[in-house]
Amino acid sequence: MVVSMTGFGRSRAESERFSVTVEVKTVNHRFCEFHIRMPRQLLKTEEKIKKKLGEHIKRGRVEVFVTLEGEGIVSRSVHIDWKALDELVLHISEIKNRYSITGDIELRDIVSREEIIHIEEIEAENEELELLVLSAVEDAGDQLVQMRKLEGSALEKDVLQHIQQLNENISNVKKLAPNVVEQYRERLHKKMAEFMDSQADEDRILTEVAFFADKADISEEIARLESHVSQFKEIVKANEPLGRKLDFLLQEMNREVNTIGSKANDSRIAREVVEMKSLLEKVKEQVQNIE
């Protein structure tokens, strides 16, 4: 089945102490690439988050945002360097005595010295918080997967419609191909007759026609193109990441269409080729977003 690489999921998990919000967003990317933004105390949970989401996401850029709320997330404590403070007060007193400076030592003069007094923040780190985060990640991931599948279903419908139209163009080319050589023979016969007083050299015409028929033969390209279309329809049904396979197959299909356009010297086939190239370009744009 077709799964889109674009999706979004959001979940919130709560306990008596904490509240966790997780948002997961995915966009198209050649590989599976994770970008996780969360508070520092959750960094050790990063690999578990990747593993849980990686069970369902095989390709795409995955952006995860984790926010925390609640009491006890951050604890603060005051640290005082008493030795440094004693020396500071002593030196200030010596300076005042030596230079006869008046004035008292204000509390703000001491508190403002970060090397003496500073507040240390310690972020909470416990099993309860980790379980909440992983629970929210799982729920957001489920929402994301459902959205990717829903978009994938729409993508599948769209690309198969284009592939069906492509198949009709191939059938048209297949019908036109046999007439190309015959029409060339008639044009050649007419031109040679005009230059040779209504008497055409049949042997020369046959030689030229045979050469043209070999050069303009597109039967192999049509057969390969039909095979590629059949493969495309089969791959779409597979229960695995499809994007890279489909992208490669489209390159092969485009190559065959270009060859048909260059070999078949016929305006009607040329119109079909233009239409086929347009369809392949539309399918390619859609396949870029398939996992």
C-alpha positions in Angstrom: 0.0 0.0 0.0 1.1 3.6 -0.6 2.1 5.6 2.4 2.7 9.3 2.2 5.8 10.9 3.9 3.8 13.9 5.0 2.0 13.7 8.3 1.4 15.2 11.7 0.5 13.9 15.2 0.0 15.6 18.6 -0.6 14.1 22.0 -0.6 15.1 25.6 0.0 12.9 28.6 -0.4 13.9 32.3 0.2 12.7 35.8 -0.2 14.4 39.2 3.2 16.1 38.8 3.9 16.5 35.1 2.3 17.3 31.8 4.0 16.3 28.6 3.1 17.5 25.0 4.5 15.8 22.0 4.2 16.9 18.4 5.5 14.8 15.5 5.8 16.1 12.0 7.1 14.3 8.9 8.0 15.6 5.4 9.6 13.9 2.4 13.3 13.0 2.5 15.5 10.5 0.7 16.3 8.7 4.0 14.9 8.4 7.5 16.2 11.3 9.4 15.2 12.4 13.0 15.3 15.8 14.5 14.2 15.9 18.2 13.9 19.0 20.3 13.2 18.5 24.0 14.4 19.6 27.5 17.9 18.4 28.5 16.7 16.0 31.2 15.0 13.9 28.5 18.1 13.5 26.3 18.7 10.0 27.4 15.2 9.2 26.1 16.1 10.2 22.6 17.1 6.8 21.3 13.9 5.2 22.7 11.8 7.9 20.9 13.6 7.1 17.7 13.1 3.4 18.1 9.4 3.7 18.9 8.7 6.0 15.9 11.1 4.0 13.7 8.8 1.0 14.0 6.3 2.7 11.7 8.4 5.3 9.8 10.9 4.0 7.3 11.5 7.1 5.2 11.2 10.9 5.6 12.4 13.7 7.8 10.9 13.3 11.2 10.6 16.4 13.5 9.7 15.8 17.2 8.9 18.5 19.7 8.6 17.7 23.4 7.5 20.2 26.0 7.1 19.8 29.8 5.0 21.5 32.4 4.5 20.8 36.1 5.9 21.1 39.6 9.3 19.8 40.3 10.6 19.9 36.7 13.4 22.2 37.8 14.7 22.4 41.4 16.9 25.3 42.4 19.6 25.6 45.2 21.7 28.5 46.3 25.5 28.0 46.5 27.8 30.4 48.4 31.5 30.3 48.3 32.1 31.3 51.9 35.9 31.4 51.7 35.7 33.8 48.7 33.1 35.9 50.6 35.3 36.1 53.7 38.2 37.3 51.6 36.1 39.8 49.8 34.7 41.3 53.0 38.2 41.4 54.6 39.8 43.1 51.5 37.0 45.7 51.4 37.6 46.5 55.1 41.4 46.8 54.4 40.8 49.1 51.5 38.5 51.3 53.5 41.0 51.6 56.4 44.1 52.2 54.1 42.4 54.9 52.0 40.1 56.3 54.7 37.0 55.5 52.6 33.7 55.7 54.3 30.5 53.7 53.5 29.0 50.4 54.5 29.1 47.1 52.5 25.6 46.7 50.9 24.0 43.3 50.4 23.6 44.0 46.7 27.4 44.4 46.5 27.7 40.7 47.5 24.7 39.1 45.8 25.7 40.6 42.4 29.0 38.7 42.5 28.1 35.4 40.6 31.5 33.9 41.5 30.5 34.1 45.1 26.8 33.5 45.1 24.9 31.6 42.3 21.7 29.7 41.9 22.0 26.2 40.4 19.1 24.6 38.6 18.7 20.9 38.5 16.2 19.5 36.0 14.0 16.6 37.2 15.0 13.2 35.9 12.8 10.2 36.8 11.1 7.1 35.4 7.6 8.6 35.7 8.5 11.5 33.4 10.1 9.1 30.8 7.0 6.9 30.7 4.8 9.9 30.1 7.0 11.1 27.3 7.0 7.6 25.6 3.3 7.3 26.0 2.7 10.7 24.3 5.2 9.8 21.6 3.3 6.5 20.9 -0.1 8.2 20.7 1.2 11.1 18.5 3.0 8.5 16.3 -0.3 6.6 15.8 -2.0 9.8 14.7 0.9 10.5 12.3 0.7 7.1 10.8 -3.0 7.3 10.2 -2.6 10.6 8.5 0.3 9.3 6.3 -1.9 6.3 5.3 -4.9 8.5 4.5 -2.7 10.8 2.3 -1.1 7.7 0.8 -4.5 6.4 -0.3 -5.2 9.7 -2.1 -1.7 9.5 -3.7 -2.2 5.9 -4.9 -5.5 6.8 -6.5 -4.0 9.8 -8.3 -0.9 8.0 -9.6 -2.8 5.0 -10.8 -5.2 7.2 -12.8 -2.1 8.8 -14.5 -0.6 5.3 -15.1 -3.9 4.1 -16.6 -3.9 7.1 -19.0 -0.3 6.3 -19.8 -1.3 2.7 -20.7 -3.9 4.1 -23.1 -1.3 6.2 -24.8 1.0 3.2 -25.1 -1.9 1.3 -26.8 -2.4 4.2 -29.2 1.3 4.2 -30.1 1.2 0.4 -30.5 -1.6 0.8 -33.1 0.1 3.6 -34.9 3.5 2.0 -35.1 2.8 -0.5 -38.0 1.5 2.3 -40.2 4.7 4.4 -39.9 6.8 2.2 -42.2 4.0 1.9 -44.8 3.4 5.6 -44.8 7.2 6.2 -45.3 7.2 3.7 -48.2 4.3 5.6 -49.9 6.0 9.0 -49.4 9.3 7.6 -50.7 7.6 6.0 -53.7 5.9 9.3 -54.6 9.0 11.4 -54.3 11.1 9.0 -56.4 8.5 8.8 -59.0 8.4 12.6 -59.3 12.2 12.8 -59.8 12.3 9.8 -62.2 9.5 10.7 -64.6 6.9 8.5 -62.9 9.2 5.5 -62.8 10.4 4.5 -59.4 13.2 2.2 -58.6 11.4 -0.5 -56.6 14.6 -2.2 -55.5 16.0 1.0 -54.1 12.6 1.8 -52.4 12.6 -1.6 -50.7 16.2 -1.1 -49.5 15.4 2.4 -48.1 12.2 1.1 -46.5 13.9 -1.8 -44.9 16.6 0.5 -43.5 14.0 2.9 -42.2 11.9 0.1 -40.7 14.9 -1.2 -38.7 15.8 2.3 -37.6 12.2 3.3 -36.6 11.3 0.0 -35.0 9.9 0.7 -31.5 8.4 -2.7 -30.7 11.0 -3.4 -28.0 10.5 -0.1 -26.4 6.7 -0.6 -26.4 7.1 -4.1 -24.8 9.4 -2.8 -22.1 7.1 0.2 -21.4 4.1 -2.2 -21.0 6.2 -4.3 -18.7 7.1 -1.3 -16.6 3.5 -0.3 -16.3 2.6 -3.7 -15.1 5.4 -3.7 -12.6 4.3 -0.3 -11.3 0.8 -1.6 -10.6 2.3 -4.6 -8.7 4.7 -2.6 -6.7 1.9 -0.2 -5.5 0.2 -3.2 -3.9 3.2 -4.3 -1.8 3.2 -3.8 1.9 6.6 -2.1 2.2 8.2 1.3 1.4 7.7 1.9 -2.3 9.0 5.3 -3.1 12.5 4.4 -4.3 11.4 1.5 -6.4 8.7 3.6 -8.1 11.1 6.4 -8.7 13.6 4.1 -10.3 10.9 2.5 -12.5 9.7 6.0 -13.6 13.2 6.8 -14.8 13.2 3.6 -16.9 9.8 4.4 -18.3 10.9 8.0 -19.2 13.9 6.6 -21.0 11.7 4.3 -23.1 9.3 7.1 -24.0 12.2 9.3 -25.0 13.6 6.6 -27.3 10.2 6.1 -28.9 10.0 9.8 -29.5 13.4 9.9 -31.2 12.9 6.8 -33.3 9.3 7.0 -34.5 9.2 9.5 -37.3 5.5 10.2 -37.0 3.6 13.3 -35.9 0.8 11.3 -34.3 3.2 9.2 -32.2 5.0 12.4 -31.3 1.8 13.8 -29.8 1.3 10.6 -27.8 5.0 10.9 -26.6 4.4 14.5 -25.4 1.3 13.3 -23.5 3.2 10.4 -22.0 6.1 12.6 -20.8 3.6 15.0 -19.2 1.9 12.1 -17.4 5.2 10.7 -16.2 6.2 14.1 -14.8 3.0 14.3 -12.9 3.5 10.8 -11.4 7.1 11.6 -10.5 6.0 14.7 -8.5 3.6 12.5 -6.5 6.1 9.6 -6.0 8.5 12.1 -4.4 6.2 12.1 -1.4 5.7 8.3 -1.2 7.5 6.5 1.6 
